[in-house]
């Protein structure tokens, strides 16, 4: 099937999925006694395919503690629906315009908004959001800060990259369960055994897998300033990483392109036992269908999840979102009280973040969440860092679709067989040019 036809089918499907872009509900104090003083209303904008329970329930408890507070939660699947501009903008590595609803009309601006770190840095530079008044050192793990220490947000969702594997195949071939401590050589040992046995692997080339694999080879894709890519994403280590990913031989084909049954290999071939090892995110790769590690594992109990191998030098480039305070908020003090309240219970923060991330990406599960698997994901969250090239959160398209159709042109060219060195140089120049234009 041609890419044009695939694109047409995909866009028709996305338009159907996007027919309901946002929803909202208001949380009021449940106490019906007389209220003293003027009522204050906080508006919070959250991004998610589905409205979760964990975070709204915590926000409700805060509202219940304040008799004159009413909190409105607005759920969106993206800011400034990028579909109206170009389908390519669905890809999480493609920058989109600054969300106009955050600055155009102060009467409609939300007090607290959910953003990714890239958006936070850009909106802080534009004075659309402002630093949070948080100095507690024990919140460092949960804070999203600038290089000079200004806290721009508190983490609300963390989507780490993980390793999926077929337990039966690994056991039959005598391959040990993967761990975070695996380096590139240990991972390659497993890959060689799997390939020798004729097994299929899934490690596609994307900005995120390139960042991860470059770390495995001891490199990085960006300078310490977070804006300089030349000499990093086109370095010898990055070239080695891209070459290694391409040797995996990941096939980017749909098992089915039916509008009622889009079946990308991840997760369906994995669930069907046709993939022995896959590197993918824990959530968000198959919007509106099987869309999380837990759904996969519940569908086939022979699918295991493990920590992403990073060795001693690498890292896990997670898709992270956080809550930020808008500069035009008229209730900043109250908004800060809420943010502090949400981060009070340090012992449960990662557990709550894991629950919220799963709930906003997943429809009703068949069974309760498995505690052992959830612990693996929480540990991966704790060890992760924000993915450098994650520019916005869009709960409208899966990673497989974005990787298959909407990769940056230099990476598409690599996938089509062009020079890795030349294309990564082109990619570095493109990214540096984008950074200079801001």
C-alpha positions as CSV (number, residue, x, y, z in Angstrom):
1,X,0.0,0.0,0.0
2,X,1.4,3.4,-0.9
3,X,2.3,6.0,1.7
4,X,-0.2,8.4,0.2
5,X,-3.0,5.9,0.7
6,X,-1.8,5.1,4.2
7,X,-1.7,8.8,5.0
8,X,-5.2,9.3,3.8
9,X,-6.6,6.4,5.8
10,X,-4.7,7.5,8.9
11,X,-5.9,11.1,8.6
12,X,-9.5,10.0,8.2
13,X,-9.1,7.9,11.3
14,X,-7.5,10.7,13.2
15,X,-10.3,13.1,12.2
16,X,-12.8,10.6,13.6
17,X,-10.9,10.3,16.8
18,X,-10.6,14.0,17.2
19,X,-14.3,14.7,16.9
20,X,-14.4,15.3,20.6
21,X,-11.4,17.4,21.4
22,X,-12.1,18.5,24.9
23,X,-14.2,18.2,28.0
24,X,-14.5,19.8,31.3
25,X,-16.0,19.4,34.7
26,X,-16.2,21.6,37.8
27,X,-15.1,20.5,41.2
28,X,-17.0,22.2,44.0
29,X,-16.6,22.0,47.8
30,X,-19.0,19.3,48.9
31,X,-19.9,21.2,52.1
32,X,-23.3,22.8,51.6
33,X,-23.0,25.1,54.7
34,X,-22.8,28.9,54.2
35,X,-19.6,30.2,52.6
36,X,-17.7,33.2,53.9
37,X,-16.1,35.6,51.5
38,X,-15.9,35.8,47.8
39,X,-15.8,32.5,45.8
40,X,-12.6,31.9,43.9
41,X,-12.6,29.7,40.8
42,X,-9.4,28.0,39.6
43,X,-9.2,26.6,36.1
44,X,-6.8,23.8,35.3
45,X,-6.1,22.6,31.8
46,X,-5.0,19.0,31.5
47,X,-4.0,16.9,28.5
48,X,-5.2,13.4,28.0
49,X,-7.0,11.0,25.8
50,X,-9.2,10.0,28.8
51,X,-9.9,11.9,32.0
52,X,-8.1,10.1,34.9
53,X,-9.3,9.7,38.4
54,X,-6.1,10.0,40.6
55,X,-5.2,13.7,39.9
56,X,-8.9,15.0,39.8
57,X,-9.6,13.2,43.1
58,X,-6.6,14.9,44.8
59,X,-7.8,18.2,43.4
60,X,-11.3,17.5,44.7
61,X,-9.9,16.9,48.2
62,X,-8.2,20.4,48.0
63,X,-11.5,21.9,47.0
64,X,-13.3,20.2,49.8
65,X,-10.8,21.8,52.3
66,X,-11.6,25.3,51.0
67,X,-15.2,26.3,51.3
68,X,-14.9,29.3,49.0
69,X,-13.1,27.5,46.2
70,X,-14.5,26.1,42.9
71,X,-12.1,24.3,40.6
72,X,-12.8,23.7,36.9
73,X,-10.8,21.1,35.1
74,X,-10.7,21.3,31.3
75,X,-9.4,18.2,29.4
76,X,-7.9,18.6,26.0
77,X,-6.1,16.2,23.6
78,X,-3.8,19.0,22.4
79,X,-3.4,22.8,22.4
80,X,-4.4,24.7,19.3
81,X,-5.5,21.5,17.5
82,X,-2.5,21.0,15.2
83,X,-4.6,19.0,12.6
84,X,-5.9,22.3,11.3
85,X,-2.4,23.2,10.3
86,X,-0.7,20.1,9.1
87,X,-1.0,16.4,10.0
88,X,2.8,16.3,10.5
89,X,2.3,18.5,13.5
90,X,0.8,15.6,15.3
91,X,4.3,14.2,15.8
92,X,5.6,15.0,19.3
93,X,9.0,16.1,18.0
94,X,7.5,18.8,15.7
95,X,7.2,22.2,17.4
96,X,3.7,23.9,17.2
97,X,2.7,27.4,17.7
98,X,2.5,28.7,21.3
99,X,-1.0,27.9,22.6
100,X,-3.0,31.1,22.0
101,X,-5.4,30.3,24.8
102,X,-2.6,30.8,27.3
103,X,-2.1,34.4,26.5
104,X,-4.7,36.0,24.2
105,X,-7.6,36.6,26.6
106,X,-6.9,36.9,30.3
107,X,-10.5,36.2,31.1
108,X,-10.3,32.8,29.6
109,X,-6.7,31.9,30.6
110,X,-6.4,28.9,32.8
111,X,-4.6,29.3,36.1
112,X,-2.7,26.1,35.9
113,X,-1.8,24.3,32.6
114,X,-0.2,21.0,31.8
115,X,2.9,21.4,29.5
116,X,6.0,19.5,28.5
117,X,9.4,20.9,29.5
118,X,10.1,22.2,26.0
119,X,6.9,24.3,26.1
120,X,7.6,25.5,29.6
121,X,11.0,26.9,28.6
122,X,9.6,28.6,25.5
123,X,6.5,30.0,27.4
124,X,8.7,31.2,30.2
125,X,10.9,33.0,27.7
126,X,7.8,34.7,26.4
127,X,6.6,35.5,29.9
128,X,3.4,33.4,29.4
129,X,4.1,31.3,32.5
130,X,6.1,32.2,35.5
131,X,8.4,30.3,38.0
132,X,6.8,28.5,40.9
133,X,7.6,29.7,44.3
134,X,9.1,26.3,45.4
135,X,12.5,26.0,47.0
136,X,12.2,22.7,48.8
137,X,15.2,20.5,48.0
138,X,13.1,17.3,48.6
139,X,11.0,18.3,45.6
140,X,13.9,18.3,43.2
141,X,12.9,14.9,41.7
142,X,9.5,16.2,40.9
143,X,10.3,19.7,39.7
144,X,11.0,20.8,36.1
145,X,13.5,23.6,36.2
146,X,15.6,25.8,34.0
147,X,19.4,25.5,33.9
148,X,19.6,28.4,36.2
149,X,17.3,26.9,38.8
150,X,13.9,28.4,38.2
151,X,11.2,25.8,38.8
152,X,8.7,26.0,35.9
153,X,6.5,23.1,36.7
154,X,5.7,20.1,38.9
155,X,5.6,16.7,37.2
156,X,2.2,15.3,36.5
157,X,2.8,12.6,34.0
158,X,5.9,10.5,33.2
159,X,6.0,8.1,30.2
160,X,9.3,6.2,30.3
161,X,10.7,4.1,27.6
162,X,10.8,0.4,28.5
163,X,11.7,-3.0,27.1
164,X,9.0,-5.5,26.2
165,X,10.0,-9.2,25.7
166,X,8.4,-12.5,25.1
167,X,9.0,-14.7,28.2
168,X,8.7,-18.0,26.3
169,X,11.2,-17.1,23.7
170,X,13.7,-15.7,26.2
171,X,13.4,-18.8,28.3
172,X,13.7,-21.2,25.3
173,X,16.9,-19.4,24.1
174,X,18.4,-19.1,27.6
175,X,18.4,-15.3,27.6
176,X,18.2,-13.6,31.0
177,X,15.6,-11.0,31.8
178,X,16.9,-7.6,30.6
179,X,17.8,-5.0,33.2
180,X,18.7,-1.3,33.3
181,X,22.3,-2.2,33.9
182,X,22.6,-3.9,30.5
183,X,25.0,-2.0,28.2
184,X,25.1,-2.0,24.5
185,X,27.2,-5.2,24.4
186,X,24.8,-7.1,26.7
187,X,21.9,-6.0,24.7
188,X,23.6,-7.0,21.5
189,X,24.3,-10.4,22.9
190,X,20.6,-11.0,23.3
191,X,19.8,-9.5,19.9
192,X,22.3,-11.8,18.2
193,X,20.7,-14.9,19.8
194,X,17.2,-13.7,18.9
195,X,18.2,-13.0,15.3
196,X,20.0,-16.3,15.0
197,X,16.8,-18.0,16.1
198,X,14.9,-16.1,13.4
199,X,13.0,-13.9,15.8
200,X,11.6,-10.5,15.0
201,X,12.7,-7.3,16.9
202,X,11.1,-3.9,17.1
203,X,13.4,-0.9,17.7
204,X,12.4,1.8,15.3
205,X,14.5,4.9,14.4
206,X,13.0,8.0,16.0
207,X,14.3,11.2,17.7
208,X,13.7,9.4,21.0
209,X,15.3,6.0,20.3
210,X,18.2,8.0,18.7
211,X,18.7,9.9,22.0
212,X,18.6,6.7,24.0
213,X,21.0,4.7,21.8
214,X,23.4,7.6,21.6
215,X,23.6,7.5,25.4
216,X,24.3,3.8,25.2
217,X,27.3,4.6,23.1
218,X,28.5,7.3,25.6
219,X,27.3,10.3,23.7
220,X,24.5,12.9,23.9
221,X,22.3,14.6,21.3
222,X,22.4,18.1,22.6
223,X,24.8,20.4,24.4
224,X,24.5,21.4,28.0
225,X,22.6,24.5,27.0
226,X,19.8,22.3,25.7
227,X,19.7,24.2,22.4
228,X,23.0,23.3,20.5
229,X,22.8,20.1,18.4
230,X,25.7,20.4,15.9
231,X,28.5,18.2,17.2
232,X,26.2,16.2,19.3
233,X,23.3,14.7,17.3
234,X,25.7,14.3,14.4
235,X,28.6,13.1,16.5
236,X,30.4,9.8,16.0
237,X,28.5,8.3,18.9
238,X,25.2,9.3,17.4
239,X,26.2,7.9,14.0
240,X,27.1,4.6,15.7
241,X,23.7,4.7,17.4
242,X,21.7,5.3,14.2
243,X,23.7,2.6,12.4
244,X,23.0,0.1,15.2
245,X,19.2,0.9,15.2
246,X,19.1,0.4,11.4
247,X,20.8,-3.0,11.7
248,X,17.9,-4.2,13.9
249,X,15.7,-4.4,10.8
250,X,12.5,-3.1,12.3
251,X,9.7,-3.5,9.7
252,X,7.3,-0.5,9.5
253,X,4.2,-2.1,8.1
254,X,0.6,-2.3,9.2
255,X,-0.9,-5.8,9.7
256,X,-4.2,-4.1,8.8
257,X,-5.2,-0.7,7.5
258,X,-8.9,-1.1,8.1
259,X,-10.4,2.0,9.6
260,X,-12.1,-0.1,12.2
261,X,-9.0,-2.2,13.0
262,X,-5.7,-0.4,12.5
263,X,-3.2,-3.0,13.6
264,X,0.4,-1.6,13.8
265,X,3.0,-4.2,14.7
266,X,3.5,-2.5,18.0
267,X,1.6,-3.6,20.0
268,X,-0.4,-6.2,17.9
269,X,2.5,-8.3,16.6
270,X,3.9,-8.3,20.1
271,X,0.7,-9.4,21.6
272,X,0.3,-12.1,19.0
273,X,3.8,-13.5,19.9
274,X,5.4,-12.4,16.6
275,X,7.9,-10.0,18.3
276,X,10.5,-11.2,20.7
277,X,11.9,-7.9,21.9
278,X,10.6,-4.3,21.5
279,X,11.8,-0.9,22.8
280,X,8.8,1.4,23.2
281,X,7.2,3.8,25.6
282,X,5.0,2.5,28.4
283,X,2.0,4.4,27.2
284,X,0.6,6.4,24.2
285,X,1.8,4.4,21.2
286,X,-1.6,3.3,20.0
287,X,-4.2,6.0,20.8
288,X,-7.8,4.7,21.4
289,X,-6.8,1.1,21.2
290,X,-4.3,-1.0,23.2
291,X,-2.3,1.9,24.5
292,X,-0.3,0.8,27.5
293,X,2.1,-1.8,28.9
294,X,-0.6,-3.0,31.2
295,X,-3.1,-3.7,28.4
296,X,-0.5,-5.6,26.5
297,X,0.5,-7.7,29.4
298,X,-3.1,-8.4,30.4
299,X,-3.8,-9.5,26.8
300,X,-0.9,-11.9,26.7
301,X,0.7,-13.0,30.0
302,X,3.8,-14.2,28.1
303,X,4.7,-10.5,27.5
304,X,7.1,-9.2,30.1
305,X,8.2,-5.6,30.8
306,X,11.6,-4.7,31.9
307,X,13.7,-1.6,32.5
308,X,15.3,0.1,29.5
309,X,19.0,-0.8,29.2
310,X,21.1,2.3,29.7
311,X,24.4,0.9,30.9
312,X,26.6,3.3,33.0
313,X,26.4,6.4,30.7
314,X,23.0,6.3,29.1
315,X,19.6,7.6,30.2
316,X,15.9,7.0,29.7
317,X,14.4,9.8,27.6
318,X,10.9,9.9,29.0
319,X,7.9,12.0,27.8
320,X,7.2,14.1,30.8
321,X,4.5,16.7,31.5
322,X,4.0,19.0,34.4
323,X,1.7,21.6,35.9
324,X,2.7,25.3,35.4
325,X,1.4,28.6,36.6
326,X,0.2,31.1,33.9
327,X,1.4,34.7,34.2
328,X,-2.2,36.0,33.6
329,X,-3.7,33.9,36.4
330,X,-5.8,36.0,38.7
331,X,-5.6,33.5,41.5
332,X,-1.8,32.9,41.7
333,X,-1.7,32.5,45.5
334,X,-4.5,29.9,45.5
335,X,-3.0,28.1,42.5
336,X,0.3,27.8,44.3
337,X,-1.5,26.5,47.4
338,X,-3.0,23.8,45.2
339,X,0.4,22.9,43.5
340,X,2.0,22.6,47.0
341,X,-0.9,20.4,48.2
342,X,-0.6,18.1,45.2
343,X,3.1,17.6,46.1
344,X,2.8,17.2,49.8
345,X,2.8,13.5,50.1
346,X,6.3,12.7,48.8
347,X,5.9,8.9,49.5
348,X,3.0,8.5,47.1
349,X,3.9,11.0,44.4
350,X,5.5,8.6,41.9
351,X,2.7,6.1,42.5
352,X,0.1,8.8,41.8
353,X,2.0,10.0,38.7
354,X,2.1,6.4,37.4
355,X,-1.7,6.0,38.0
356,X,-2.5,9.3,36.4
357,X,-0.4,8.6,33.3
358,X,-2.0,5.2,32.9
359,X,-5.5,6.5,33.4
360,X,-5.2,9.3,30.8
361,X,-3.9,6.9,28.2
362,X,-6.0,3.8,28.8
363,X,-9.6,2.8,28.6
364,X,-11.0,0.5,31.2
365,X,-8.7,-2.4,32.0
366,X,-9.9,-6.0,32.1
367,X,-8.1,-6.6,35.4
368,X,-6.6,-4.5,38.2
369,X,-3.2,-3.1,37.5
370,X,-0.5,-5.7,38.3
371,X,1.6,-4.4,41.3
372,X,4.9,-5.9,40.2
373,X,4.6,-4.5,36.7
374,X,3.7,-1.1,38.1
375,X,6.7,-1.1,40.3
376,X,8.9,-1.7,37.2
377,X,7.3,1.3,35.6
378,X,7.7,3.5,38.7
379,X,11.4,2.6,38.9
380,X,11.8,3.5,35.3
381,X,10.1,6.8,35.9
382,X,12.4,7.7,38.8
383,X,15.5,7.0,36.6
384,X,14.2,8.9,33.6
385,X,14.9,12.4,32.2
386,X,12.8,14.6,29.9
387,X,13.3,13.6,26.2
388,X,15.2,16.5,24.5
389,X,13.1,16.6,21.4
390,X,9.6,16.1,22.9
391,X,8.1,19.5,22.0
392,X,4.4,19.0,22.9
393,X,1.9,16.4,24.2
394,X,-0.7,15.3,21.7
395,X,-3.2,12.5,22.8
396,X,-4.5,12.1,19.2
397,X,-2.0,9.9,17.4
398,X,0.2,6.9,18.2
399,X,4.0,6.8,18.1
400,X,3.9,4.1,15.5
401,X,1.9,6.3,13.1
402,X,4.2,9.3,13.8
403,X,7.3,7.2,13.2
404,X,6.0,5.5,10.1
405,X,4.8,8.7,8.4
406,X,5.9,11.8,10.1
407,X,9.6,11.4,11.0
408,X,11.9,14.4,10.5
409,X,13.0,14.3,6.9
410,X,16.7,13.4,7.7
411,X,15.6,10.4,9.7
412,X,13.2,9.3,7.0
413,X,16.1,9.6,4.5
414,X,18.2,7.4,6.8
415,X,15.4,4.8,6.9
416,X,15.3,4.9,3.1
417,X,19.0,4.1,2.9
418,X,20.7,7.5,2.6
419,X,24.0,8.4,4.3
420,X,23.6,8.4,8.1
421,X,26.5,10.8,8.6
422,X,25.1,13.3,6.0
423,X,21.6,13.1,7.2
424,X,22.4,13.6,10.9
425,X,24.5,16.6,9.9
426,X,21.4,17.9,8.1
427,X,19.3,17.2,11.1
428,X,21.7,19.0,13.4
429,X,21.7,22.1,11.1
430,X,17.9,22.0,11.0
431,X,17.5,21.8,14.8
432,X,20.1,24.6,15.4
433,X,18.3,26.8,12.8
434,X,15.0,26.2,14.6
435,X,16.6,27.1,17.9
436,X,18.1,30.3,16.5
437,X,14.7,31.4,15.1
438,X,13.1,31.5,18.5
